[in-house]
């Protein structure tokens, strides 16, 4: 960890350790880190080697909790996603983002299963949705971002395999529009949701 000055503060985790999605001492190929400034917690998309979301105390670096898909205990076994089969009970991976929202939910990118899973901060599963569910290989849900209004009315999903951005309504996870497509603009499908309350 480094502050804005660039001075070294601390290292979290033991480097060079093997894959272990249930470790409380190390990570394996972290994809992304997001900060919940209100709770003073860091959400780790742990990610390419491990298959979980891990949560740290920002001030101390202390390991607080972790979870897998549906809030299950993570498993290191290889998951093969098939769009014609039921969704896997573990993250297919990579777990590519874990992004807190203003309404105290955590939106998680499970790239390999083309899905977003939403959790409470304690790891309790709330809901999920798939994006471009027939995408195989590198998957469709690469990253997410919320619109900058206070209500975060829109959720933007970066789909790196299909070269698109999907726009969702965060409460329902309904797709409102999409654009892109390998350098070509696709025709957006626009719906206007009622304002969130």
C-alpha positions in Angstrom: 0.0 0.0 0.0 1.1 3.5 -0.8 -0.4 6.9 0.0 -0.5 9.7 -2.5 3.1 10.7 -1.5 4.3 7.3 -2.8 5.8 6.3 0.5 5.5 2.5 1.2 3.1 1.7 4.0 2.5 -2.0 4.1 2.3 -5.2 2.1 -0.7 -7.4 2.6 -0.5 -11.1 1.9 2.4 -13.5 1.5 3.8 -13.5 -2.0 4.4 -16.7 -4.0 1.9 -18.9 -2.3 -0.2 -21.4 -4.2 -3.9 -21.0 -5.1 -6.1 -21.2 -2.0 -9.4 -19.5 -2.2 -9.9 -20.0 1.6 -6.6 -18.5 2.7 -6.6 -15.5 5.1 -2.9 -14.8 4.6 -2.5 -14.5 0.9 -4.2 -13.8 -2.5 -3.6 -15.2 -5.9 -3.6 -12.9 -9.0 -5.9 -10.1 -7.8 -7.9 -8.5 -10.6 -9.2 -5.3 -9.0 -9.5 -3.5 -5.7 -12.4 -1.2 -4.8 -12.7 1.0 -1.7 -15.8 1.6 0.4 -14.7 4.8 2.0 -17.7 4.9 4.4 -17.1 1.5 5.9 -13.3 1.9 5.5 -13.1 -1.5 3.7 -11.3 -2.7 0.6 -13.1 -5.2 -1.7 -10.6 -7.5 -3.4 -11.6 -9.3 -6.6 -9.3 -12.3 -6.0 -9.7 -13.1 -9.1 -7.4 -14.9 -11.6 -6.0 -17.7 -9.3 -8.4 -17.7 -6.4 -12.2 -17.5 -7.0 -13.5 -15.2 -4.3 -14.2 -11.7 -3.0 -12.1 -10.8 0.0 -12.6 -7.9 2.3 -9.8 -6.0 4.2 -9.8 -3.2 6.7 -8.3 -0.2 4.9 -6.7 1.3 7.9 -4.9 -1.8 9.2 -4.9 -4.2 6.3 -6.5 -6.8 8.5 -8.3 -9.6 6.7 -12.1 -9.4 7.6 -14.1 -11.9 5.5 -14.5 -13.6 2.1 -17.0 -15.5 0.0 -17.6 -17.3 -3.3 -20.5 -17.4 -5.7 -24.0 -17.2 -4.0 -22.1 -16.6 -0.7 -20.8 -20.2 -0.8 -17.4 -21.2 0.7 -15.0 -20.9 -2.3 -13.7 -24.0 -4.1 -10.5 -24.1 -6.1 -11.8 -26.7 -8.5 -11.9 -25.8 -12.2 -15.4 -24.6 -13.3 -16.4 -25.0 -16.9 -19.3 -22.7 -17.9 -21.9 -24.1 -20.3 -24.8 -21.7 -21.2 -27.0 -24.8 -21.7 -26.5 -26.0 -18.1 -27.5 -24.5 -14.8 -25.3 -21.7 -13.6 -22.3 -23.0 -11.5 -22.4 -22.7 -7.7 -18.9 -21.4 -7.7 -17.4 -18.4 -9.6 -16.2 -19.6 -13.0 -13.7 -16.8 -12.9 -11.9 -14.7 -13.2 -13.6 -12.8 -10.5 -12.9 -9.5 -12.2 -14.5 -6.8 -10.0 -16.2 -6.3 -6.7 -17.7 -2.8 -6.7 -19.6 -1.2 -3.8 -22.7 0.8 -4.6 -24.1 3.9 -2.8 -27.0 1.7 -1.5 -24.6 -0.6 0.3 -24.5 -3.5 -2.1 -21.5 -5.2 -3.7 -21.7 -5.9 -7.5 -19.3 -8.7 -8.5 -18.1 -9.6 -12.1 -17.9 -13.3 -12.7 -16.4 -13.0 -16.2 -16.3 -16.7 -17.1 -20.0 -17.3 -16.4 -21.2 -14.0 -18.1 -22.8 -12.9 -14.9 -23.1 -10.2 -12.3 -23.8 -11.3 -8.7 -24.9 -8.8 -6.1 -24.3 -9.3 -2.4 -24.7 -7.5 0.9 -21.4 -6.5 2.5 -21.4 -9.6 4.7 -21.4 -11.8 1.6 -25.2 -12.6 1.6 -26.3 -13.2 -1.9 -29.1 -10.9 -3.2 -29.5 -11.3 -7.0 -27.8 -12.0 -10.2 -28.1 -11.4 -14.0 -26.3 -12.7 -17.0 -25.0 -10.5 -19.8 -24.5 -12.0 -23.3 -24.9 -15.5 -21.8 -23.7 -17.4 -24.8 -20.2 -15.8 -24.6 -17.6 -18.4 -23.9 -13.9 -18.2 -23.3 -13.0 -14.9 -21.8 -16.6 -14.1 -20.8 -18.7 -11.0 -21.1 -18.7 -9.2 -17.7 -15.2 -7.6 -17.6 -15.9 -4.6 -15.4 -18.7 -2.4 -14.1 -19.2 1.3 -13.3 -22.1 3.2 -11.8 -23.4 6.5 -13.2 -22.1 9.5 -11.2 -25.4 10.8 -10.0 -26.2 10.3 -6.3 -28.8 7.6 -7.0 -26.5 5.7 -9.4 -29.4 5.3 -11.8 -27.4 3.3 -14.4 -24.9 0.5 -14.3 -22.4 0.2 -17.1 -21.0 -3.2 -18.0 -17.8 -3.4 -20.0 -18.0 -6.5 -22.3 -14.5 -7.0 -23.6 -15.3 -10.2 -25.6 -18.1 -8.7 -27.6 -16.6 -5.2 -27.7 -19.8 -3.6 -26.1 -20.9 -1.6 -23.2 -24.3 -2.7 -21.7 -26.3 -0.2 -19.7 -28.4 -1.8 -16.9 -30.9 -0.6 -14.3 -29.1 -1.5 -11.1 -32.2 -2.6 -9.0 -33.7 -5.0 -11.6 -30.5 -5.6 -13.5 -32.6 -5.2 -16.6 -30.6 -4.2 -19.8 -31.7 -0.8 -21.0 -29.3 -0.3 -23.9 -26.0 -1.3 -25.4 -23.5 0.2 -27.7 -20.3 -0.8 -29.5 -19.4 -4.0 -31.4 -15.9 -4.3 -32.6 -15.6 -0.6 -33.6 -19.1 -0.5 -35.0 -21.9 1.4 -33.3 -24.8 -0.9 -32.7 -28.3 0.3 -32.5 -29.2 1.1 -28.9 -32.3 -0.4 -27.3 -33.5 2.4 -25.0 -36.0 2.0 -22.2 -36.6 4.5 -19.5 -37.0 3.1 -16.0 -39.0 4.9 -13.3 -36.6 6.8 -11.1 -35.3 4.8 -8.1 -36.7 5.8 -4.7 
